[in-house]
Amino acid sequence: MARDPQGRIVIPDLAGLDLRLGEYMHLVREEGRGYAAVSYRGIGYVDEAGRLKHNEDRHLIMNFSDGRRVSVIIDGAGGHEGGERAAEIGIRMVERALTEGESMEDAIDLAHRAIVQDNQNQGIRAHHPFAVLIASELTPQADGNTHARFFTLGDAEAVVLRPLADHSAPPEIIHWTLRPSPAVQMFRSQQGVPMIPTLPDGRITRGQTLIHHTAWGANVPNGGIGGNGRSFNGRPHITEVVLQRGDSIFLASDGGTESLSSYDVISHLPFYARAVNEVQIRDVLFLETLICMDLARQQLEAGAAIELTHERYVAAYQAATGEAPPEGWRGAFEGHTLGTDLHVRNARGQTVGSFKPDNVTMIVQTVGAEAPVCESPPASTSEPGPSASPPPPPVVVIPPPRAVTAGDSGETQVISSSLRQAMEFFTNLRTAFVEMGWVRERLQEVSTIYTVFDINETPSADASIPPSLTRGLTAFPEECPAVEALNPNHLVLEITRGPDGPRVRLVGFNRGSLSEDTVTALLARFPAADDLTQRFSPAIRQAVQNEERVISLVDLLDQHVRMGTRHRVAIPIYWTPEGGFSINPPSDHSLPPLGTLFREPMGDHFRLRYEWVPTPPDMPAEIPSIVSQALQRLIQRHSRRRP
């Protein structure tokens, strides 16, 4: 990358960045060989108006051909939507620099200066947005061990766990990155209290984690990226350690580490839950974090200290999962008291834990686990001359789609583009209701809520483009409005509290001027009391089901294709007996992959190539056609994204 006279990477044009901001980033899950990540906006994390905040965390996981793996979490802070913007710019700069072969130190420096520059471009003169950062860089060694470097700026943390050989006790904590905040040390000094002891490299001593998390000033960061360019210098604190195969690395923003209270909780919870791989460890720690956040929400609503009863823990578990806890389950701090400072105290008044409503991002890695097939970018890429033809669009190599037969007629069912668009719209709408935090919170108070929607079909000036759908939310009544009183093109959805989470059902609608495609998609996506989908033939229902599978597979593959354009990645596709698709093999390795999608770098763009494998004999006949259609749409989607 280009350098300035001081030898620092030149900040790219920030105006050209397509920043990923907004509601859709509130929940992200990511899994691969040897790692599992999750990022969530949290429970009870609201602004002054009581509205749930956006997720201001961002994370990145990159694998390289030499076996290195880099994992980064950036937690933004400062101003309305400023923290989210700072984290997004920071993660994009780190990704760009690492993709170009730059060092972690230079990548973090670029992120720091880019956020400062963006704050200046935005004309921000006070409360400058900034971000804190935690990152790990794992490099395999010839002796079978792994050299790990950790980069810390602020209160995001990393913890390394080493399991015992016989797994007879919780894993040993062999490394951590937390350094005390200067505000904590200064306040303790002023109060005549001994400062938190530290190791020679500046990290706190073992056993001081909870004391620091609950101390006044703990949230004042000891470093960061961005701001006004003077408060922080963007230079991380770096620690190094040699890791063994099987060690677990836990990276988290402060929403995770401070809700989990101490490193002992991080070590003990997965052990007693019998979590043995990175996905299970992530899920155990993430669930506990959400439970703690909901208990904090309960205390804030009560406005006074609350007793952490079994009933409150059950309610928190249901808020986090949408279902009742298993029989015999108990909360970690049952019988204790949660104070107005969100500190957990025992009967003697001693602080034994802390909760924190906040955004939370976690990355769990297993050292020595096989990484996905990835290659670093070419050493150099020649720029095309003025007369050079533009690079070709990405290409998917696939066989001709096989006919999908449905019903007794054996006719191939073709889904129109307008019906496909309508189905995508209602699929996203239904998923949004199931995942929305406010829905779960509202269903803690009432068992049923109703939502009225106005569905508008807006024809395009170009007849070749199908109509687009927009929605206008008009009310959130607690009682079902009379269906006969609905305006044309209006519908009512009923959302009820269910054992496995919110359930969405179509109560009724006034068709008005809605097209047949929209009505078909609506009735197919929202089950109704009288099963209105029975009005369609088995062939149409089969075609609608196949279309849903196509949409699901496109979204699944798109998450991994968008990881970057300068890495070669192999993405296997597996068919599951339940009729869905996965990129991870079944635990018992009973199913071979359908094929592999390759993303191959080609200068300033990339190519997608798919390789089939022999079709398993027990696979339904429509699966190859579904995969073919999904690949075609995936390539169309990325052809439109290319500048």
N, C-alpha and C positions, 0 to 999 in steps of 0.2 A: 504494500500500500504506500501511497505517496507520503513523504515526510516534510515537515516544515524545517526552517533553519535550526531549530533547537533539537531536531531529531525525533520529534513526536509525530504520531500519525495525524495526517490532515483530517479534520472533521468533514465528513461528506455533507452534501446538501440536505439538511433536515426537512426542508419543505417538501421534498419528494418522497418522504417516508409515508407508507400507507399504514398508519398506526392502528393497532387492534385495540380499540377502547370500547367500553360499554358493557351492557348487561350480559351479553352472551359469554363473556369471559368469567362468569361467576363460579363455574364449576368445571374443572379440567382434570381428567384422569389420563395417565400415560403408563404403559408397561412395556417392557422389553426383556431380553435375556440379561439377567443380572441386575435389573433395576425396576423400581416401581415408584411413581410419583403421583401426587394429588395436589390440587390447588383449589381453594374454596373461599368464598367471601365471608364465611363464618355465620354463626347464629347469634342474633341479638346485637350485631355490630351496626349501629345506626347513627345517622347524623342528628343535628339539633332538632330537625323536624320529625324525627322518628322514622325516617325512611332508611331501608337497608342500603348500606354503602356498596359501591362497586368493589371488585377485587383489585387491590392495588399491588398485588404480588405478581411476579412473573418468574418463570423458571426455564431452564435450557439444559438439555442432555445431548452431548455430541460424542461420537465414537470415531476413531481415526485408524488408518491402516496399520500403524505401528503398535496397535493395541491400547493406545491411550484412551481414557474416557474423561471428559470434562463435564461436570455438573455444576450448575449455577442457580442460585435463588436470589432475586432482587426484590426487596420490599420497599415500595415507594411511600413517601410521606410528604405532607405539606400542601394546604390549600384545597379548594374544591376541585376535584378531579386532577389536581396537579400531581399528586403522588402516583396515580395510575399512569399518567403521561410520562413522568420521570422514569418509572420502572420499565415501561414499554420501550422508551428510547434507549435506556441502559442495556436491556437485554438484546436489542437489535444491534447495538454497536459491538457488544461482546461477540455475538454470533458472527457478525461480518468480519471482525478482526481475526477470530479463530479460523474461520473459513479460508481466509487469505494466508494462513500459516503464521500469524503473529503470536507472540507470547501472551500468557495470561496477564502479566503485569502491564503490557502495552494495551491489551484489550480493555482492562479495567480503567486505565488512564484515559483511553478514548471515550469510554462511557461517561466518565466523570466530566470531562470537558464538553461533551456533547450536551449533557443536561444543563450545564451552566450556560452554554450558548443558546439553548432553546429557551431558557428562562429569560435571557436578555432579548431574544427575538419576540417573546410574548409580552415584553414590557413590564414584567413583574418586578416590583420594587420593594416588596416586603413579603415575609413568609415564603421565601423561595423554596419551591419543591426540591426534594432531594430523595435519596434512597440509601438503604443499607444493603449489604451484600455478604453472602457466604458462598464459597465455591470450593470444589475439590478437583484435583487433577491426579488421576491414577495412571501410573506407568509400570507395566509388567517388567520384571527383571529376569535375567538369565537363570537365576537360582530358583525360580518359581515363586518368589515373593513379589510384592508390589510396592513401589515407592509412591507415597502419597504426599501431596502438598495441599495445604488448606489456606485459603485466602479469606480474611475476615475484615469487614468494615461495618461497625455497628453491632446491633444486638441479635442479628441472625446467627445461628450456631450450628456446629457440627459435633457429633459424638460418635466414637468408634467403639463397637462392642466385639469382644472375642469370646465365642462360646467355649465352654469346657469340653474336653474330649469325650467325656461320658454323658454330657448334658444333664448332670445330676443337680445342677444349681443354676441360677440366672447367670448370663454371660458377664464377663469381666469388662469394666470400662477402662480402656487402655489409652484413650486420647480424647481431648475435648478442646474447644477453641475459645470459650468465653473469657473475656477480660473485663475487669470491673469498670463501670462507668466513672469518669472523673467526678461527676456530680455526686455519686454515692460516697466516694472516698472523702470528698470535701465536706459533705454534710456530716458524716460520721466523725470527722476530725473536729468540726465545730461543736458537736455535741459531746465531745470528750469520750467518744466510743472508739475502740481500736478499729483501724481501717481493715478491710477485708484482706487477708494475707494472699500474696501472689507468688507464683513460681518465677525463676530467673528470667523466663521469656515473656513475663507479663500476664500470663493466664492465672485465673484464680486457682487456689489449691482445692484439691478434692474435698467434697463435703460442704463447700461454701455456696453451691448453686442456689439452693432455696433461699439462703440468707440474702444473696444478691437480688434474686428475682422479686423479693418482697420488700426490698429497701427503698426508701425515698430516693428518687432520682434515677432509678434503674432504667427508665425509658429514655433518658438523655443519652444519645449515642456517643460512643467514643471514636467514631469515624463514620464516613459516608462518602457518597459520590453525588456531585451536583451542588445544589444550593447557590450561593452567590459567588462561589469561586474562592472565598476567603475562609469560610468556616471549616471547610474540609479540603484536603489536598489530594484525595483520591488514591493514596498509597496504602495498600492493604497490609495488615499484619499477617505474616506468613509463618506457618509451622510445618514441619516435615516429620514423617514417621514411616517406618517400614511395616507393612501389613502382611498377614499370612492369608492363604487361601481359606475361605470360609468366614473371615471377619465381616461384620456388618457395619456400614456407614450410614448414619442418620443425619441428614441435613434438614433444617427447618427454619422458617421465619419465627419471629417472637410469638406470634399467635399460637404456634405449636409448642415451643419449649417452655413458655411461661404458663400455659394451661396445664402442661404435664408436670409442673412444679419442680422436679429435680431429676437428675440423671438416674437415680435409683428406680424411679417410676418407668423411665424409658427402658431400663434393663429388665425389670421384673415383670411388667405387664405382658410382653410377648411370650416370655418363658412360661408363665402360668396359664396363658391362653393356648399354649402349644403351637405357637406360630414359628415355623422353621424356615420359610423363604421370605424374600423381600416383599412379595405381594401380601402375604399374611401379616408380616410385621407392620407394614404400612397401614393395613386395614384396622388392625388392633389399636395402634396409636392414634390414627385419625378418628376412629369411633370414640375413644376416650376423650379426645380433644373436643369433639362436638358435644359430648355429654357435659363436660365441664363448662363449655360456653353456654349451654342452655340453663344449667344451674345458676350461672352468673346472671342470665337474663331473668330468671325467676326472682333472684334477690333484688335486682334493680327495679322490677315491677312492684315488689313488696315494699321497697323503700326503707327496709330495716333488715337487721340480721335475721337469717332463717336457719332452722335446723335442717340438716341434710338427712331427711328421713328416707326410708325405702320408697315411699310413695313418690317423693320428689325425684328420686333417681329413676324410677320407672317412667315417669313423665318425660324426663330428659332423654332416656333411651328411646322412647317412642318418637320424640321430636327429631332425634338424630337419624332414626332408621325407618320410621313409619310403621313399626311393628312392636309387639310386646317382647320384653327380654325373655331368654330361655328360662325354664324352671330352675329355681335354685340360684339364679344370678343375683349378685349383690354389688352395690357401688363401692368404690375404693374408700370413700370417706363417710360412709353411713354412720350416723350417730354424732358427727361433728357439727360445728357451727360455721356458716359462711357469713362473714361480717360485711359491713357496708364498704370496706376497702377491698372486698373480694379475696380476702385471705381466709384460709380454712384453719380453724382452731379446735383443739381437743378440749376435753372437760377441764383441764388445768389451765386453759387459756394460752397454751403454747401454739405457735404457728407451725402447721405441718403441711401446708399446701397453699396454692394460689390458682385462681382462675382468671381468664382474660378474654373477653369478647373481642375478636380481631379477625382480620384475614389470616388464613393459615395455608402454608405450602410446605409439603414434606417430600423428600426424596430419600428412598432407602436403596442401598446398593449392596450386593454381595461380592466381595473380592474374589477374583478368580473365576467368576461365572463367565460363560462364553458370550462374547459380544456379537451383535449383528454384523453381517458382512458389510463393511464400509471402507471406502477409500478416501484419502485426503485429495484435495483438488490438484490439477496439474500444476507444475512449477510455474508455468507462464502461459498466457493466452494471447495470441496475436490479435490485434484490433483489425477489423475488416477495413479495407481501403474505401475511398469514395465510390468506386465503381463496383465494389463487391456486392453480390446479391444478398438480400437479407437471409439470415439463418433460417433453416426450415423449422416448422413447428414440431413439437414433440410427436412421436409416433408410437402407437401401440400395435404390436404384432400379435394378431389373434386370428383364429380360424373363423370361417363364416358361422354366424349364429345358427344353432339348430332350432327347428320349429318347436314351439311350446304348445302342446296340445292340452286342452282343458275341456272337461265335460264329455258327453257322449258323442258330440258332433265331430270331435277331432280337429276342429278348425283352429288355426293359429290366431290367438287373440292379440290385437295390436292396441296398445294404450296410446291415446292421442296426447300430443304435447300439452294441451290445456288441462287434460285430466291429470297428467303427471305433475304439472305445476300445482294444481289444486291439492293433490295428495301430499306433496311436499309441504304445502302451507299448513294443512290440518295436522300432519304428523308433527311438525315443529310446534304448533300451537298446543297440542295435547301433551307433548313432552315438557313444554315450558310450564304448564300447570302442575305437572307432577313434581318438578324440580324447584319451583319458586319457593323461596323461603317464607314469604308472607302467607302463602297458602297453608303451609304446615303450621305456622304460628296461629293463624286464624282458626284452624281446625282444632287447636288446643282448647279454644273457647266454645266453639259450637261444632256440632257434628256434621252440618251440611251448609254449604253456601251455594248461591246461584249467580251466574254471570251472564249478562246479556251482551251479545255481539251484533254488530252491523257488518255484514259481508258485502263488500263492494267489488264488482268486476269492472275494471277500467280497461276498455279496449285500447290497443296501441294503434298509432297511425300507420304502422307497418303491418299489413295483414299477415305477414309470415311469422310474426311474433305473437305467441298466445297471450290472451288477456292476463293481466297481473291482478293479484288479490291484495286488498288492504283491509285492515280491520279497525273499527273504532269502538273502544270500550265505553259503554254507556252507563253501567250501574253495577253495584255489587249488593243486590238485595239479599236479605237473610231468608225471605220467603219467596217461593217460586211465583213469578208473575204469571198471570193468566195467559196461556198460549194464544188464545183467540184475540188477545189485546196487543199482540206483537205487531210492529210495523213490518211492511214488506222487506224481505232480505234480512230479517232479524232472526236470531236463534238464541236459545237458552241452554246453557250447560250446567249440569248439577255436579258439584264436587263434594264428595263425601269422605269421611275419615275411614280408612280401611286398614286391616292388619298388615298389609304390605305397602302402605303408603296411600296418598290421595288417589281416589278413583274418579274418573271423569266420565259422565254419561250425558248423552243428548236427550233433553226432556221434550223439546219440540221446536219447530221453526215455521216461519211464514216464508214459503218459497219465493214469493214475489216474482222478480225477473231473473232469478238465478238460472244459469244454464244447466243442462243435464249433466255435464261433466262435474260441475261444482256440487250438485246434489249427490251424484254418485260417490264422489270423494268424501263428502260430509258424512253420509250414512255409513260408508265403509270404515271410517276412522273412529267414529264415536258410537259405541253400542247403545242401542235404545231399548226401552222397556219392552216394547212389542217387537223387537228384532226386525226393524224395517229393512235390514239388508236382505231379508228373505225375498223381497220383491225382485231381486236380481237373479239371473240364471246362474247355475253352478259354474258355467264357463266364465262369466263376468267376475264372479267372486274369486275364482282361481287366478284370473288375470290381475285383479287388484292385489291379491296376496303376493304374486310374483313381482309386481311393481314395488311393493313395500320392501321386498328383499333386495331389489336392485338399488333402491334409495339407501338402504342401510349399508350395503357393501360399498357404495360410492363414498359415503361419509366416513366409513372405517378406513378405507385406503387413503382418502384425502388427508387425514390427520398425519400420516407418515410421509406422504409425498411432499407436504409443505414444510418439512423439516429444514430444507435448504436446497439450493440448486447446484451446489458444488461438491456433493458427496454421492458416491455410488452406494446404493442401498438395495438389499434383496429383501422383499416382503413376501413371505409364503402365505398362501390362502388355504384355509381349511374349511371344510363343510362339516357342520355339526348335525348329529342325528335329530336335533330339535328343529332343524330347517333353517338355521342361521349360518353366519360365517364368522371366522375368527382368524387372526394372524398368529395365534399361539397354538402349538400342538396340544391335543388332549393329554391329560396327566398320565393316562395309561398307554399313550402312543398307539392307540388302536386305529386311528384314521390317518392315511397318508395325505399329503397336501394335494390340492387340485392343480396347483401350479405355483409359479413364483413371478412376482412383478418386480422388475429391475428398474431403478431410476439411475440413469447414466449421465454424468456431466458432459456437456458439449459446449465449452466456451462460456458464453453469457446466457445459455439456456440449458435445458436438459431434455433427455429423451426417455420415454417410458416404453419398456419392452416386456412382453409377457411370454413365459414358456409354460406350455401345458405338460402334464404328466399323464400316463395312462389312466383312464377313468375307472374308479372303483366299480365293481359290478353291481353293488347294492345302492348306488347313488341314483336319486330320482332323475328322470330324463330331462327335466327342465333346468337343472342346475347349471350345465355348461352354457346354456343360452342366457341365464341370469348373469353369470360371470362376464360373458361377452358384452352384454348391454351395459353393465356397470363400467367395464373398461372403456368402452366407447364414450360414455358420458364423462368419465374422469378425464379423458384426454381432451374432450371439448371444453371442460371447465378450465383446464390449465392452458389451453390455447387462448381462451379469452383473457386469462390473467396476464399473459405475456405482454410486456410493454411494446 
